[in-house]
Amino acid sequence: MNHGIRGGLLRRHRDFRLLWCGETAGKFGASVTGVTMPLVAVSTLHAGTFEVGLLSAATWAPWMIIGLPVGVWVDRLRRRPIMLTAAAVSLLLFAGVPIAAWSGRLSIGLLLAVALLTGTAAVFFQTAYSAYLPSILEPDDQPEGNAKLHGSASAAQIAGLGSGGLIAQLAGAVNGMFANAATFLVSLLCLTGIRHREPRVTRTGHRSPSLVSEVREGLRLIADDPWFRTLTLFGAASNLALMGYQSIQVVFLVRSVGLNPGTVGALIAATSAGGVAGAFAARRVAHRIGTARATLLFELGLPMLALLIPLTVGGAGILLFAAGGFSVSAGVVAGNIIKASFQQRYCPPDLLGRLTASTAFLSYGTIPVGALLGGALGTALGLRTAMAVTTAGVPLAALILLFSPIRRSRDLPTSRRPTGSSKLPLHSDGEPATPRH
């Protein structure tokens, strides 16, 4: 176990600094796109509500369609060239939107195609990036690396959400797509500047060349391992609840609380700032109390404050929404940092791509279901009742963690035991974990 917290990773590690800059730029661009692309559909193409909804679905659909085989391909190939290709494709596609508009060829069909193809590129990029990070960082630096990447991603998301509307207002929604293209150019240049070169992927022992067999191997890894199984089931249940209330929070704040759109935007941005706080606290809290206990604190303890959200009323009552949303964001980001560091150290390197893709496939699959559930409950029960039901699901989902090996451990393990081992989970320093009663 690391007995001290190292720091200064951005200062002393050039390759990580470049990766961090490129990833932060990409997250900023993705947030800008989340604002400008629907604006293009509505203001330029006069799309209907269903068509705008399809844009969001098209962005997430590739995870459901190709997520599993992409994990296999990432494990078979070098990760950096995959990331470079994905960034270049996204750059060209986003830059092509205003060019198509200038030539009179832009249509909702073309915009949907761009959303689908850039979503596909994102699947390749994110899967490769998650598996690539451990190759450039020493194990002791991985927690700090994950904390910095997740923290900057949260900050970039806040800045992107705030900038997207301003960019669209100043330059026009269509021309605003150039801003996202520029962020992928930054990512491309940063990735190109990384000096570390991965060794050629080699296969040892017998391995079936079948794509289906390797996909099955990734899913079996989750099914057979209690730690992976617990975290993946929790991720799926948590995303269901999170999307359930987030899909109707804007309507709730406008219609039930009576806020104007400007206040709604500021309030949601304030809750997103919790992600930055969570990124700052994750590594320090985990070092002090243990990674398993910190996971319970961030994923179960903090999200209990989500129960404040449906109590929101006008005036000073909006602080209830801010407190609840801030706590949920902080817990989610901090929990993701601890989980990412655990997976990178615990999972065999040649399976990390498949693990990332399989986890995303299972966890992200509940996102559209949660969005539909939130809308259906809001229609059937009323917005405030629907918010109460869905926000209650956030801490309830964490009961999966409470009734798992995590509850009995101080730290998440750093090396896998053979399936069926009856020994206690280990501390990261190799000593048996103290059971919690």
Steps between C-alpha positions, in 0.01 A plus 500: 500500500625849422565666836509855366321706243725598216427823316612725218418249225419771246831671571728197492338273238500646149304220331225508763485879471435469127240226551331713768489808273358301210235325710393824671464673164289210374269510803453875456412448134256222583316730742488778241360254248232393748368855476577601140388187317142510635498874424602427140216248474242738649604841368643410159315182402179566700507144633226367727538374856523137392777577249699689762461201731634276225821706494569407861410138435730489198791619715452218753387226262853396389577382854213255468581395145880471482620554858579133564701426183686832536631374833647197325657710223654737754662203677631368168653827377711787625280754676660833398445457122135418572465823698670702226271357234187562709600861569574564131166352391310712754687811389399449136139412580435800725675739261285359221173618659546875432651422160188299413282786623683753284449281194130446578542127562439489875198293603379328814603169343855626451510635856382162632773330296761733652368426850513125435850503346652732762336286766671199341833683506441581866455129580838423344670799662366451853562125502855540370570794732390308811732213407784731389535706817659219711767454234646847552461528878658304782244329729565749781426790263176358363272629781632855452470466122140385522417776748644769274330363188159466664529836674595686184223317313245629752638854475504479119139381503394800707692739275366331185139517612541869578693577182284302257209743510731802487692363202175423319371850574814678380597281203173324420409145593640352178832684519521402866576147382844627397575548870459127559705418192776721643505304826561177309784674316652577841453135603662383179804725545540398866480128423748542216746662741502208746842334488407167662459222246311186589664167425342288232215292643607137528293195584620240746347157543194372321240759405205452273502741205120524515369850569194352670721291728698804610184704556370214713827500690451866593146439622610189689768707673223716650267210575763286678676767705304629804671841493437568130149354526410720796630822347337432162158419650527812714593710195196377308260562790657839579477621138135398491423721802728787398353528151153457646517828688742686273273449199220698668693738728477795259124458461466458877693819573305704244147370554492383861750738660431794267855595405598685182730329247802709601470399864449137400823501300697659783355257755587192293851635439537548877406137564748387234773679695467218752695285257804724540473476879463122477809472283698707750388292798502146357868414526546665840198333660586161349855527634373585848216248546563242224370466146211265586375717786541813290291337227215448747534856628491658155247268336262448794567767763511816286218402261262475796472878461329439164184467709511880543447562128122431478447732802622798295279810503548857381715761672752365749350156444710459184795440734350157565540415131853644498604301808350175378630527144845613613531201734389253233750642247780491756423141594471379140830652386692394812360148472594483132859603580539226761337245269724593205817467707380167637424358155833612356697324774276196555415405140758317285632754243407283202136494615460866597349606168239225517425581863448869418275425204300229676447721806392793283267277297322378813505830691411733213218271392287634785548867402224518235277283721549744788414796277181331383414400857537857625270633229243227556493552877477876455198457274326242717579625852590866460844658489567534874395143574707373208802691630447344844487148357800537270725685745425235764637250251846661514591390858289183464721391209800519732352226718653267242839615631394465862403134453825404328862425593561876501319534834743258667818659369709804570660507154410366160746228392780557251547145374252235397451171681394181322125467466350327800771601748360516849767728638425847622554791257835668532613845590699663223811422706421127497371460857157350571230765520331555833134391476236764572209388712 
